[in-house]
Amino acid sequence: MCAAGVAARGTMNVGDYVQRTAGIEDRIGEPLTASTKEGHLAAIRRFFADCQEWEWLPRRFDPGRALATLRSITALLGLNPRVIADGIWAKLLRAGLNLSQIDLPETRSGHFYPHELVRAITLSWFFSRQCSDEIAGLRIGCIR
């Protein structure tokens, strides 16, 4: 059975199909995490899609459908939030509240993002304590 089929069925373990095991000796034989399985499948999907796009392979199948991640693996994917220490949070909060135009990176043509946008996102992050993908999913006009 090919590695893609094994990864899709969820039975691949750490150390399978590798030549070198330096640094993973203590984890060999353990099941791969859901995010690792998804990463392997995404790479294989991208490989076959590129091969078809470059006309190296005929378009006989859709890599997105044929190598789709199983629902059982997708269900295990999710946020993995980490707790920020109080001292570091205080430094971040102080820096965010005192954010000015000169703190933003600048290119030859000027600032990449307007200061107001960066400040709004920064304050939204500090006071909502949401992850970046949750902030990106907010509706327009929901912050006043």
N, C-alpha and C positions, 0 to 999 in steps of 0.2 A: 504494500500500500504506500502511496506517495506521502510526502510530508504534509502536503496541503490537506489531504483526506484525513490524516491523523489529527492535524490541528483543528480541522472543522468538527471532528467528532469529540474533541476535548480530551483525548487520551495521551497527549504528548507530555513527556516529563523533562525536567532539567537534565541536560547532558545527552539527550537523544540526538543523533545525527550530527555530532560535533567531533572534531578531531582533537581539539585542545580543551582541557578541563581546568586549566590554571585559574584559580580564584573561585571556582564553583564546586570544589571537592565536597564541601559540607552540605551542599544542596542537591547533589546528583540523585536522581530517582524521585524527587518531589514533583508533584504536578505543577505545570506552569500556571501563572496567574491569569485571570481573565483578560487583563489588559495586554499581557504578552501574547496570548493567543490571538487577540484582535489585531495586534500589531503585525504578527506574522501573516495573518490572512490579508490584511490591508496591503502589505508589501507584495504578496503573491498576486493579488487582484491588480495592483498597479503594473506589475511586470507583464502580465498577460494583456492588459489593456494597451500598454505601450507597444508590445510586440504586434498587436493587431493594428494599431495606429500607424506604425512604421511599415506595415505590410510585410512583416516577417512571417506572420501566421495568417491563414485565412480566418474570416469572421464566422466561425462555426458555432460559437457559444458566447454568451455574455458573461464576462468575468464577475461582474457585480452580482449577478443572480446565482451563477454556478458556485461561486466561492463566498457567498454571503455568510456572515457570522450567525451562528445559531442563537435563537432567543434565550436559551439557557445560559449562554456566555454573555450575551448583551445584558441580561438581567443582573449579572454580577458586577457589571461596570457601573461606576458611579463616582461621586465626589469622595475625595480622601482629604478632608480638611485637616490642617495642622494648627495647633494652638500656638499663638505668638506670645512670647514672654512679655510680662507687663512693662519691663524696662525698655524693650525694643518697641513695643506698641507706643509708649510715651514719646520716644524719639521720632517715630514715624508720624505721629499725630502733630507734634511740634513742627516738624519739617513741612507737612502738608498744609497746616494752617498759615505758615509763613512763606508759602510758595510764591515766587515772583517771576516776572518775565525773564530775568537774567539766569534763573535756575534751569530753564528749558534748553535742550540742545538746539543748536542753530546750524543750518546748512548755508551754502553760498547764496541761496535765494531767499533766505530768511528763516523764520521759525516754521517747523513742519506743522504743528498744531497751534491754534490760537490759545493764548493764556487762559481765557475764560473757559474753554472746553476742558483743558487739563485740570483746572481748579474745580470745575463742576464734577468731573469724574472722580477726582481725589476725595472731595468732600462726600460724594455719594458712597464711595468705598469705606471711608472712615465711619460714617454714621449709620450705614445700613449693614455693615459687616458681611457683605455678600461677596462671592467669588467673582472674578472678572467675567466669566461666561454668564453668570446670573445678571450682572449689571448690563452686559451687552444685550440681554434679552428683554430689558425693560421697555415699556411702551414710551413713545415720544410724548412728552408733556406730563409724565407721571410724577416728576420731581418739581416741587414748587419752592 
